[in-house]
Amino acid sequence: MNNRIFYTLVILFYSSFLFGQNITDALRYSILDFGGTARAVGSGSALGALGADFSVMSTNPAGLGWIRRSEFIFTPGVTTSTTQSKFLNSSNKGLTEDNRVVFNLSSLGAVITSRPRNTDWTTVNFGIGFNRVADFNQKFYFQGASKGSIVDRFLEIANSDAALDDFESNIAYNAEAIYDIDGDGFYESDFELEPDALINREQTVISKGSISELGMSLAGSYKDIVLFGVTLGVPFVSFTEEKTYLENDDNDEVPFFDDLEYRENLTTTGIGINLKAGIIVRPHQALRLGAAVHTPTAYNLEDNYKSAMTYNYTDGDVFFGQDSTEGLFEYKLRTPWRYIGSAGVVIGRMGFLSGEVEWVDYGKNRFNFDSFTSEERMANDSIVNNLDDAMNIRLGGEVAYDIFRFRAGYGLHYSPFATDDTVNNSFSLGFGIREQSFFMDLAYRRRSFSEGYIPYLTSQAPQQLIDNEVNNDYFLLTFGFKF
């Protein structure tokens, strides 16, 4: 993504919106990164037309109809996210690097096969279990010296609102980062005394969580020529973000001010529901063509937010600290329709080649804030004006030799922002062993992308800009048992 475009969108949107729910939240829950089994990931998550894998219940459930014997699968995984951050405002623009390593469960479930009495139907299969469809784990850190302060933001809010808000300006006032000396309702700060001072600053941001979807699927194969499938999906959202922001004036450029700390904690939980339907046609023994459609996911979400601040200044060595109240907000989000077309070629017993094209119009995300009609309209208008449709292309293949399987995959991921033509990529490798009643698969995938980050927003003071280069590495190991 063009990070300058991202910065502009965030600033314009945030300045007109009361709550924290915004474009970033809509994209977080609508940009999916299908995981599932190691076989699927090793093959580029491009098995929509080929199926015969538990993970396709989240993409094209018709593929479950290829499974001939009942199976149970279990896929533990490790995610490593490494982020290099460049603080653009800092005088040295140095790079910092941080990472986060998380153990997780990528898939867990079973497929129960049956053969109907009607001989035209080869199989009618039922699948149930979990697939991880999004991962939010990341950690990054930046530091440097630049002009401006986060107190500038609190001051702007205090002097523009009729009343101090609970999470920013009020705690800044109680911590004495801003003050009203004359009692005239107009607030001041120490930083107004030296607006061009270089302030040392740093921040650590830790994101945790995922979307894990419970799926219940029914699929069948008609004469092994046409396969149908449907999945009822129930995604569970868990997202936590912890931010610790620090400033200090080691060079004594700002009178009175010594240092400050501002902490933010956001936890979002929720549940949704959607439906997926798919079809696969085999016009030739070697060729499979697939199509799937996913309805919008209707989410019920709850945000739990809290902030805290400490402010130190030299005037008799005074120290103040203030915690905010805990904020709860319930809201709804409807994500866009999702369309997937796929094709696969089976090369005898030697392996296969496969591909998928996924189309999503991210501008169709919609918030529902119940009684907050004006804020809801502003949020949705911003989504319509700034987000657009985008494609995800996934390619993969497998080579079979005796009981061994060797896999590789590649993906292209187009930006959801209008006027941005950035394309991010991913690649994967996999290995597997197939026995009569047992199989085991190992996969590795790397996904790389760029993002812009703004630690706080102001309309008058210098805006702080950070460029993040992110590499996410996934390691998966699937154990499967046929019965």
DOVEXTI-146816 format. One record per residue (C-alpha): chain; x, y, z; residue number from 1. Coordinates in Angstrom, 1 decimal. Layout:
<atoms>
("A"; (X; Y; Z); NUM)
...
</atoms>
This chain:
<atoms>
("A"; (0.0; 0.0; 0.0); 1)
("A"; (1.0; 3.6; -0.6); 2)
("A"; (1.6; 4.6; 3.0); 3)
("A"; (1.0; 8.3; 2.3); 4)
("A"; (-2.5; 7.4; 1.0); 5)
("A"; (-3.1; 5.4; 4.2); 6)
("A"; (-1.9; 8.3; 6.4); 7)
("A"; (-4.3; 10.7; 4.6); 8)
("A"; (-7.3; 8.4; 4.9); 9)
("A"; (-6.7; 7.8; 8.6); 10)
("A"; (-6.3; 11.6; 9.4); 11)
("A"; (-9.4; 12.6; 7.4); 12)
("A"; (-11.5; 9.8; 8.8); 13)
("A"; (-10.5; 10.1; 12.5); 14)
("A"; (-11.0; 13.9; 12.6); 15)
("A"; (-14.7; 13.4; 11.8); 16)
("A"; (-15.5; 10.3; 13.8); 17)
("A"; (-16.4; 10.1; 17.5); 18)
("A"; (-15.8; 6.4; 18.2); 19)
("A"; (-12.8; 4.1; 17.5); 20)
("A"; (-14.6; 2.0; 14.9); 21)
("A"; (-13.3; 3.0; 11.5); 22)
("A"; (-11.9; 1.8; 8.2); 23)
("A"; (-9.1; -0.1; 9.9); 24)
("A"; (-11.7; -2.1; 12.0); 25)
("A"; (-13.8; -2.9; 8.9); 26)
("A"; (-10.8; -4.2; 7.0); 27)
("A"; (-9.4; -6.1; 10.0); 28)
("A"; (-12.6; -8.3; 10.0); 29)
("A"; (-13.1; -8.6; 6.3); 30)
("A"; (-9.6; -9.2; 4.9); 31)
("A"; (-9.3; -13.0; 5.4); 32)
("A"; (-6.1; -15.1; 5.2); 33)
("A"; (-7.4; -18.6; 4.8); 34)
("A"; (-5.3; -21.1; 6.8); 35)
("A"; (-6.6; -24.5; 7.7); 36)
("A"; (-4.5; -27.5; 7.1); 37)
("A"; (-0.8; -27.7; 6.2); 38)
("A"; (-1.7; -29.4; 2.9); 39)
("A"; (-3.8; -26.4; 1.9); 40)
("A"; (-1.3; -23.8; 3.0); 41)
("A"; (1.6; -25.6; 1.4); 42)
("A"; (-0.4; -25.5; -1.9); 43)
("A"; (-1.0; -21.8; -1.7); 44)
("A"; (-4.5; -22.2; -0.2); 45)
("A"; (-5.7; -22.8; -3.8); 46)
("A"; (-7.6; -26.1; -3.4); 47)
("A"; (-11.1; -24.7; -4.2); 48)
("A"; (-11.5; -26.8; -7.3); 49)
("A"; (-9.6; -29.9; -6.1); 50)
("A"; (-10.9; -30.2; -2.6); 51)
("A"; (-10.4; -33.5; -0.7); 52)
("A"; (-9.2; -31.4; 2.2); 53)
("A"; (-10.8; -30.2; 5.4); 54)
("A"; (-9.8; -26.6; 4.9); 55)
("A"; (-12.1; -26.1; 1.8); 56)
("A"; (-15.1; -26.0; 4.1); 57)
("A"; (-14.1; -22.3; 4.5); 58)
("A"; (-13.5; -21.6; 0.8); 59)
("A"; (-15.4; -24.0; -1.5); 60)
("A"; (-17.2; -26.7; 0.6); 61)
("A"; (-18.1; -28.7; -2.5); 62)
("A"; (-14.5; -30.1; -2.3); 63)
("A"; (-15.4; -32.1; 0.8); 64)
("A"; (-17.4; -34.3; -1.6); 65)
("A"; (-14.1; -35.8; -2.9); 66)
("A"; (-13.2; -37.3; 0.5); 67)
("A"; (-13.8; -41.1; 0.4); 68)
("A"; (-13.1; -42.1; 4.0); 69)
("A"; (-14.0; -40.4; 7.2); 70)
("A"; (-11.1; -38.5; 8.7); 71)
("A"; (-10.1; -36.4; 11.8); 72)
("A"; (-7.5; -33.7; 11.5); 73)
("A"; (-5.6; -31.6; 13.9); 74)
("A"; (-3.2; -28.7; 12.9); 75)
("A"; (-1.1; -26.9; 15.4); 76)
("A"; (1.0; -23.9; 14.2); 77)
("A"; (3.5; -21.2; 15.0); 78)
("A"; (3.2; -17.7; 13.7); 79)
("A"; (6.2; -15.3; 13.7); 80)
("A"; (5.6; -11.7; 12.8); 81)
("A"; (8.6; -9.5; 12.3); 82)
("A"; (8.2; -5.7; 11.7); 83)
("A"; (10.8; -3.2; 10.8); 84)
("A"; (9.7; 0.4; 11.6); 85)
("A"; (11.0; 3.6; 10.2); 86)
("A"; (10.2; 6.8; 12.1); 87)
("A"; (9.9; 9.4; 9.3); 88)
("A"; (9.8; 12.5; 11.5); 89)
("A"; (12.9; 11.5; 13.5); 90)
("A"; (16.2; 13.3; 12.7); 91)
("A"; (18.0; 10.1; 12.0); 92)
("A"; (15.2; 8.0; 10.5); 93)
("A"; (16.7; 4.9; 12.0); 94)
("A"; (15.2; 1.5; 11.7); 95)
("A"; (13.9; -0.6; 14.6); 96)
("A"; (12.8; -4.2; 14.5); 97)
("A"; (10.6; -6.2; 16.8); 98)
("A"; (8.8; -9.6; 16.5); 99)
("A"; (6.1; -11.7; 18.1); 100)
("A"; (6.0; -15.5; 18.2); 101)
("A"; (2.6; -17.2; 18.9); 102)
("A"; (1.6; -20.9; 19.1); 103)
("A"; (-1.9; -21.4; 17.7); 104)
("A"; (-4.4; -23.9; 16.4); 105)
("A"; (-5.0; -23.5; 12.7); 106)
("A"; (-7.6; -26.3; 12.2); 107)
("A"; (-9.4; -29.0; 14.1); 108)
("A"; (-12.3; -31.1; 13.0); 109)
("A"; (-13.7; -34.2; 11.2); 110)
("A"; (-15.3; -35.2; 8.0); 111)
("A"; (-17.8; -38.1; 8.2); 112)
("A"; (-18.4; -39.8; 4.8); 113)
("A"; (-21.4; -41.9; 3.7); 114)
("A"; (-22.5; -43.6; 0.5); 115)
("A"; (-26.2; -43.1; -0.3); 116)
("A"; (-28.4; -45.9; -1.5); 117)
("A"; (-29.0; -43.9; -4.7); 118)
("A"; (-26.0; -45.1; -6.8); 119)
("A"; (-25.9; -41.8; -8.7); 120)
("A"; (-24.5; -40.1; -5.6); 121)
("A"; (-21.0; -41.3; -4.9); 122)
("A"; (-20.7; -39.6; -1.5); 123)
("A"; (-22.7; -37.4; 0.9); 124)
("A"; (-20.3; -36.1; 3.5); 125)
("A"; (-20.7; -34.0; 6.7); 126)
("A"; (-17.9; -31.9; 8.1); 127)
("A"; (-17.6; -30.0; 11.4); 128)
("A"; (-14.7; -28.1; 13.0); 129)
("A"; (-12.6; -25.0; 13.2); 130)
("A"; (-10.4; -23.2; 10.6); 131)
("A"; (-8.4; -20.1; 11.4); 132)
("A"; (-9.3; -17.5; 8.8); 133)
("A"; (-7.4; -14.4; 10.1); 134)
("A"; (-4.4; -13.8; 12.4); 135)
("A"; (-3.9; -10.4; 14.2); 136)
("A"; (-0.6; -11.2; 16.0); 137)
("A"; (2.0; -8.5; 15.6); 138)
("A"; (4.5; -6.4; 17.6); 139)
("A"; (6.4; -3.3; 16.6); 140)
("A"; (8.4; -0.6; 18.2); 141)
("A"; (9.7; 2.8; 17.1); 142)
("A"; (11.8; 5.5; 18.7); 143)
("A"; (13.4; 8.9; 17.8); 144)
("A"; (13.4; 12.6; 18.4); 145)
("A"; (11.0; 15.0; 16.6); 146)
("A"; (9.0; 18.1; 17.1); 147)
("A"; (5.5; 18.1; 18.7); 148)
("A"; (3.9; 16.1; 21.5); 149)
("A"; (0.9; 13.8; 22.1); 150)
("A"; (-0.1; 16.6; 24.6); 151)
("A"; (-0.8; 18.7; 21.5); 152)
("A"; (-3.6; 16.3; 20.6); 153)
("A"; (-5.1; 16.4; 24.1); 154)
("A"; (-5.0; 20.2; 24.0); 155)
("A"; (-6.8; 20.4; 20.7); 156)
("A"; (-9.5; 18.1; 21.9); 157)
("A"; (-9.9; 20.1; 25.2); 158)
("A"; (-10.2; 23.4; 23.4); 159)
("A"; (-12.6; 22.2; 20.7); 160)
("A"; (-15.1; 20.1; 22.7); 161)
("A"; (-17.8; 21.4; 25.0); 162)
("A"; (-16.7; 19.0; 27.7); 163)
("A"; (-13.5; 17.0; 28.3); 164)
("A"; (-13.7; 13.4; 27.0); 165)
("A"; (-13.1; 10.5; 29.4); 166)
("A"; (-10.2; 8.8; 27.5); 167)
("A"; (-7.9; 11.6; 26.4); 168)
("A"; (-8.4; 15.2; 27.3); 169)
("A"; (-9.9; 14.5; 30.8); 170)
("A"; (-7.1; 12.2; 31.9); 171)
("A"; (-4.6; 14.7; 30.5); 172)
("A"; (-6.2; 17.4; 32.6); 173)
("A"; (-6.2; 15.3; 35.8); 174)
("A"; (-2.6; 14.3; 35.2); 175)
("A"; (-1.8; 18.1; 34.8); 176)
("A"; (-0.5; 17.6; 31.3); 177)
("A"; (-2.9; 20.3; 30.3); 178)
("A"; (-4.3; 23.0; 32.6); 179)
("A"; (-6.5; 26.1; 32.7); 180)
("A"; (-4.5; 28.7; 34.7); 181)
("A"; (-6.9; 31.6; 34.1); 182)
("A"; (-10.1; 29.6; 34.7); 183)
("A"; (-11.5; 30.9; 31.4); 184)
("A"; (-12.2; 27.4; 29.9); 185)
("A"; (-9.2; 27.7; 27.5); 186)
("A"; (-6.5; 25.1; 28.2); 187)
("A"; (-2.7; 25.4; 28.0); 188)
("A"; (0.3; 23.1; 28.1); 189)
("A"; (4.0; 23.2; 28.8); 190)
("A"; (4.8; 22.5; 25.1); 191)
("A"; (3.3; 25.8; 24.0); 192)
("A"; (6.3; 27.4; 25.6); 193)
("A"; (8.7; 25.7; 23.2); 194)
("A"; (6.8; 24.4; 20.1); 195)
("A"; (10.0; 23.6; 18.1); 196)
("A"; (11.6; 21.5; 20.8); 197)
("A"; (12.9; 18.1; 19.9); 198)
("A"; (11.2; 15.5; 22.1); 199)
("A"; (12.5; 12.0; 22.5); 200)
("A"; (9.6; 9.5; 22.0); 201)
("A"; (9.0; 5.8; 21.6); 202)
("A"; (6.1; 3.4; 21.4); 203)
("A"; (5.5; -0.3; 21.6); 204)
("A"; (2.3; -1.7; 20.0); 205)
("A"; (1.3; -5.3; 20.6); 206)
("A"; (-1.6; -6.9; 18.7); 207)
("A"; (-3.0; -10.3; 19.6); 208)
("A"; (-5.9; -12.5; 18.5); 209)
("A"; (-7.5; -14.1; 15.5); 210)
("A"; (-10.7; -15.1; 13.8); 211)
("A"; (-11.5; -18.8; 14.1); 212)
("A"; (-14.5; -20.0; 12.3); 213)
("A"; (-16.7; -22.9; 13.3); 214)
("A"; (-18.0; -24.5; 10.2); 215)
("A"; (-20.7; -27.1; 9.6); 216)
("A"; (-20.7; -28.4; 6.1); 217)
("A"; (-22.7; -30.8; 3.9); 218)
("A"; (-21.3; -31.9; 0.5); 219)
("A"; (-22.0; -34.5; -2.1); 220)
("A"; (-20.6; -35.9; -5.3); 221)
("A"; (-23.0; -36.7; -8.1); 222)
("A"; (-21.5; -39.4; -10.3); 223)
("A"; (-18.1; -37.8; -9.6); 224)
("A"; (-18.9; -35.2; -12.2); 225)
("A"; (-20.7; -32.5; -10.3); 226)
("A"; (-20.1; -31.8; -6.6); 227)
("A"; (-22.2; -29.5; -4.4); 228)
("A"; (-21.4; -28.1; -0.9); 229)
("A"; (-22.7; -25.7; 1.7); 230)
("A"; (-21.2; -24.4; 4.9); 231)
("A"; (-22.8; -22.6; 7.8); 232)
("A"; (-20.0; -20.5; 9.3); 233)
("A"; (-19.8; -19.1; 12.8); 234)
("A"; (-16.7; -16.9; 13.1); 235)
("A"; (-15.4; -16.0; 16.6); 236)
("A"; (-13.5; -12.7; 16.9); 237)
("A"; (-10.8; -12.1; 19.5); 238)
("A"; (-8.6; -9.0; 19.2); 239)
("A"; (-6.4; -7.2; 21.7); 240)
("A"; (-4.2; -4.2; 21.2); 241)
("A"; (-1.9; -2.8; 23.9); 242)
("A"; (0.0; 0.5; 23.3); 243)
("A"; (2.6; 2.1; 25.5); 244)
("A"; (3.7; 5.5; 24.4); 245)
("A"; (6.6; 7.5; 26.1); 246)
("A"; (8.0; 10.9; 25.8); 247)
("A"; (10.9; 12.5; 27.6); 248)
("A"; (12.9; 15.8; 27.5); 249)
("A"; (16.4; 14.7; 28.4); 250)
("A"; (17.9; 17.9; 26.9); 251)
("A"; (15.6; 20.2; 29.0); 252)
("A"; (14.2; 22.0; 25.9); 253)
("A"; (10.7; 22.4; 27.4); 254)
("A"; (10.3; 24.3; 30.6); 255)
("A"; (8.9; 22.2; 33.5); 256)
("A"; (8.3; 19.0; 31.4); 257)
("A"; (10.3; 15.9; 32.2); 258)
("A"; (8.5; 12.8; 30.8); 259)
("A"; (5.1; 11.2; 30.2); 260)
("A"; (3.6; 7.8; 29.6); 261)
("A"; (0.3; 7.2; 27.8); 262)
("A"; (-1.2; 3.6; 27.7); 263)
("A"; (-4.1; 2.3; 25.7); 264)
("A"; (-5.8; -1.1; 25.9); 265)
("A"; (-8.4; -2.2; 23.4); 266)
("A"; (-10.2; -5.6; 23.5); 267)
("A"; (-12.7; -6.6; 20.8); 268)
("A"; (-14.7; -9.8; 21.0); 269)
("A"; (-17.6; -10.9; 19.0); 270)
("A"; (-19.4; -13.6; 17.0); 271)
("A"; (-20.8; -13.7; 13.5); 272)
("A"; (-22.7; -15.9; 11.0); 273)
("A"; (-22.4; -16.5; 7.3); 274)
("A"; (-23.2; -19.1; 4.6); 275)
("A"; (-20.9; -20.5; 1.9); 276)
("A"; (-22.1; -22.4; -1.1); 277)
("A"; (-19.9; -24.0; -3.8); 278)
("A"; (-19.9; -26.2; -6.9); 279)
("A"; (-17.2; -28.2; -8.7); 280)
("A"; (-17.6; -29.6; -12.2); 281)
("A"; (-15.3; -32.2; -13.7); 282)
("A"; (-15.8; -31.9; -17.5); 283)
("A"; (-12.7; -34.1; -18.1); 284)
("A"; (-10.9; -36.7; -16.0); 285)
("A"; (-8.0; -34.3; -15.5); 286)
("A"; (-9.8; -31.0; -15.2); 287)
("A"; (-11.8; -29.5; -12.3); 288)
("A"; (-13.6; -26.2; -12.3); 289)
("A"; (-15.0; -24.6; -9.2); 290)
("A"; (-17.1; -21.6; -8.0); 291)
("A"; (-18.1; -20.5; -4.6); 292)
("A"; (-20.0; -17.6; -3.1); 293)
("A"; (-19.9; -16.4; 0.5); 294)
("A"; (-22.6; -14.3; 2.0); 295)
("A"; (-21.7; -11.3; 4.1); 296)
("A"; (-20.8; -12.1; 7.7); 297)
("A"; (-23.1; -10.4; 10.2); 298)
("A"; (-21.0; -9.6; 13.3); 299)
("A"; (-22.0; -8.6; 16.7); 300)
("A"; (-19.0; -7.0; 18.3); 301)
("A"; (-18.1; -5.4; 21.6); 302)
("A"; (-15.1; -3.0; 22.3); 303)
("A"; (-13.7; -2.7; 25.7); 304)
("A"; (-11.3; 0.3; 25.9); 305)
("A"; (-9.2; 1.9; 28.6); 306)
("A"; (-6.4; 4.4; 28.7); 307)
("A"; (-4.1; 5.8; 31.4); 308)
("A"; (-1.5; 8.6; 31.7); 309)
("A"; (1.3; 9.7; 33.9); 310)
("A"; (3.0; 13.1; 33.6); 311)
("A"; (6.2; 14.2; 35.4); 312)
("A"; (7.3; 17.8; 35.5); 313)
("A"; (9.9; 19.7; 37.6); 314)
("A"; (8.1; 22.2; 39.9); 315)
("A"; (9.0; 20.8; 43.3); 316)
("A"; (9.4; 17.3; 41.7); 317)
("A"; (5.7; 16.8; 41.2); 318)
("A"; (4.3; 13.6; 39.7); 319)
("A"; (0.7; 12.9; 38.6); 320)
("A"; (-1.0; 9.9; 37.2); 321)
("A"; (-4.6; 9.3; 36.0); 322)
("A"; (-6.5; 6.3; 34.8); 323)
("A"; (-9.6; 6.6; 32.6); 324)
("A"; (-12.9; 4.9; 33.1); 325)
("A"; (-13.5; 1.7; 31.2); 326)
("A"; (-15.4; 2.2; 28.0); 327)
("A"; (-17.8; -0.4; 26.5); 328)
("A"; (-19.4; -0.1; 23.1); 329)
("A"; (-21.5; -2.7; 21.3); 330)
("A"; (-22.0; -2.5; 17.5); 331)
("A"; (-22.6; -4.5; 14.4); 332)
("A"; (-20.6; -5.0; 11.2); 333)
("A"; (-21.7; -6.5; 7.9); 334)
("A"; (-18.8; -7.6; 5.7); 335)
("A"; (-19.0; -7.8; 1.9); 336)
("A"; (-20.0; -10.7; -0.4); 337)
("A"; (-17.1; -12.8; -1.5); 338)
("A"; (-16.9; -14.7; -4.8); 339)
("A"; (-14.3; -17.3; -5.7); 340)
("A"; (-13.5; -19.0; -9.0); 341)
("A"; (-11.1; -21.9; -9.2); 342)
("A"; (-9.6; -24.4; -11.5); 343)
("A"; (-7.4; -27.4; -11.1); 344)
("A"; (-5.6; -30.0; -13.3); 345)
("A"; (-4.8; -33.4; -12.0); 346)
("A"; (-1.7; -34.9; -13.7); 347)
("A"; (-2.4; -38.6; -13.3); 348)
("A"; (-0.8; -39.9; -10.1); 349)
("A"; (2.1; -37.4; -10.4); 350)
("A"; (0.3; -34.5; -8.7); 351)
("A"; (-1.8; -31.4; -9.6); 352)
("A"; (-1.7; -27.7; -10.4); 353)
("A"; (-4.4; -25.4; -9.1); 354)
("A"; (-5.5; -21.7; -8.9); 355)
("A"; (-8.1; -19.5; -7.4); 356)
("A"; (-9.3; -15.9; -8.0); 357)
("A"; (-11.2; -14.3; -5.1); 358)
("A"; (-13.1; -11.0; -5.6); 359)
("A"; (-14.3; -8.8; -2.7); 360)
("A"; (-15.8; -5.3; -2.7); 361)
("A"; (-14.5; -3.9; 0.6); 362)
("A"; (-16.5; -0.7; 0.0); 363)
("A"; (-19.6; -2.8; 1.0); 364)
("A"; (-18.6; -3.0; 4.6); 365)
("A"; (-21.3; -1.5; 6.8); 366)
("A"; (-21.4; -0.5; 10.5); 367)
("A"; (-24.5; -0.3; 12.6); 368)
("A"; (-24.3; 1.8; 15.8); 369)
("A"; (-28.0; 1.5; 16.7); 370)
("A"; (-28.9; 4.9; 18.2); 371)
("A"; (-25.8; 6.8; 17.0); 372)
("A"; (-27.1; 7.5; 13.5); 373)
("A"; (-24.9; 10.5; 12.6); 374)
("A"; (-21.7; 8.7; 13.6); 375)
("A"; (-22.8; 5.6; 11.8); 376)
("A"; (-23.5; 7.5; 8.6); 377)
("A"; (-20.0; 9.2; 8.7); 378)
("A"; (-18.3; 5.9; 9.2); 379)
("A"; (-20.1; 4.2; 6.4); 380)
("A"; (-19.7; 7.2; 4.0); 381)
("A"; (-15.9; 7.1; 4.7); 382)
("A"; (-15.9; 3.4; 3.8); 383)
("A"; (-17.8; 4.0; 0.5); 384)
("A"; (-15.5; 6.9; -0.5); 385)
("A"; (-12.2; 5.3; 0.3); 386)
("A"; (-12.5; 1.5; -0.1); 387)
("A"; (-13.0; -0.4; -3.4); 388)
("A"; (-13.1; -3.9; -4.8); 389)
("A"; (-10.0; -6.0; -4.9); 390)
("A"; (-8.8; -9.4; -6.0); 391)
("A"; (-6.7; -12.1; -4.3); 392)
("A"; (-5.0; -14.6; -6.6); 393)
("A"; (-3.8; -18.0; -5.2); 394)
("A"; (-1.7; -20.5; -7.1); 395)
("A"; (-0.4; -23.9; -6.0); 396)
("A"; (0.8; -27.3; -7.0); 397)
("A"; (1.8; -30.7; -5.7); 398)
("A"; (4.2; -33.4; -6.9); 399)
("A"; (3.6; -37.0; -5.7); 400)
("A"; (6.3; -39.6; -5.4); 401)
("A"; (5.3; -42.9; -3.7); 402)
("A"; (3.9; -41.9; -0.3); 403)
("A"; (5.6; -38.5; -0.3); 404)
("A"; (4.1; -35.1; -1.4); 405)
("A"; (6.0; -31.9; -2.3); 406)
("A"; (4.1; -28.7; -2.6); 407)
("A"; (4.5; -25.0; -3.4); 408)
("A"; (2.2; -22.0; -3.7); 409)
("A"; (2.2; -18.3; -4.5); 410)
("A"; (-0.3; -15.5; -3.8); 411)
("A"; (-1.0; -12.0; -5.0); 412)
("A"; (-3.1; -9.7; -2.7); 413)
("A"; (-4.4; -6.4; -4.1); 414)
("A"; (-5.0; -3.3; -2.0); 415)
("A"; (-8.6; -2.6; -0.9); 416)
("A"; (-8.1; 1.1; -1.0); 417)
("A"; (-9.4; 3.1; -4.0); 418)
("A"; (-6.6; 4.9; -6.0); 419)
("A"; (-4.0; 2.5; -4.6); 420)
("A"; (-2.6; -0.2; -7.0); 421)
("A"; (-0.2; -1.8; -4.5); 422)
("A"; (0.1; -5.6; -4.7); 423)
("A"; (1.5; -7.7; -1.8); 424)
("A"; (2.6; -11.2; -2.2); 425)
("A"; (3.0; -14.5; -0.4); 426)
("A"; (4.7; -17.8; -1.1); 427)
("A"; (4.6; -21.2; 0.5); 428)
("A"; (6.3; -24.6; 0.6); 429)
("A"; (5.0; -27.9; 1.9); 430)
("A"; (5.7; -31.6; 2.4); 431)
("A"; (3.5; -34.5; 3.2); 432)
("A"; (3.3; -38.2; 3.8); 433)
("A"; (0.3; -40.3; 2.9); 434)
("A"; (-0.5; -43.7; 4.4); 435)
("A"; (-3.6; -45.8; 4.3); 436)
("A"; (-5.0; -44.7; 7.7); 437)
("A"; (-2.7; -41.8; 8.5); 438)
("A"; (-1.3; -38.7; 6.9); 439)
("A"; (1.0; -35.9; 8.0); 440)
("A"; (1.7; -32.6; 6.3); 441)
("A"; (4.1; -29.8; 7.0); 442)
("A"; (3.9; -26.3; 5.5); 443)
("A"; (5.6; -22.9; 5.6); 444)
("A"; (4.3; -19.6; 4.3); 445)
("A"; (5.6; -16.1; 4.3); 446)
("A"; (3.4; -13.1; 3.6); 447)
("A"; (5.0; -9.6; 3.3); 448)
("A"; (3.3; -6.2; 3.3); 449)
("A"; (3.8; -2.5; 4.1); 450)
("A"; (1.6; -0.3; 6.3); 451)
("A"; (1.6; 3.2; 7.6); 452)
("A"; (1.1; 3.9; 11.3); 453)
("A"; (0.2; 7.2; 13.2); 454)
("A"; (0.7; 7.1; 17.0); 455)
("A"; (-1.7; 10.0; 17.5); 456)
("A"; (-3.5; 12.5; 15.4); 457)
("A"; (-3.4; 16.3; 15.4); 458)
("A"; (-4.7; 19.0; 13.1); 459)
("A"; (-2.3; 21.8; 14.0); 460)
("A"; (0.9; 20.2; 15.6); 461)
("A"; (3.5; 18.1; 13.6); 462)
("A"; (2.0; 14.7; 12.7); 463)
("A"; (4.2; 11.7; 13.5); 464)
("A"; (4.5; 9.1; 10.7); 465)
("A"; (5.9; 5.6; 10.8); 466)
("A"; (6.4; 3.2; 8.0); 467)
("A"; (6.2; -0.5; 8.9); 468)
("A"; (7.6; -3.4; 6.7); 469)
("A"; (6.0; -6.6; 7.9); 470)
("A"; (6.9; -10.2; 7.3); 471)
("A"; (4.6; -12.9; 8.7); 472)
("A"; (5.9; -16.5; 8.7); 473)
("A"; (3.5; -19.4; 9.3); 474)
("A"; (4.6; -22.9; 10.2); 475)
("A"; (1.9; -25.6; 10.3); 476)
("A"; (1.9; -29.3; 11.0); 477)
("A"; (-1.2; -31.4; 10.3); 478)
("A"; (-1.9; -34.8; 11.7); 479)
("A"; (-4.7; -36.7; 10.0); 480)
("A"; (-6.4; -40.1; 10.8); 481)
("A"; (-8.8; -41.9; 8.5); 482)
("A"; (-11.4; -44.3; 9.9); 483)
</atoms>
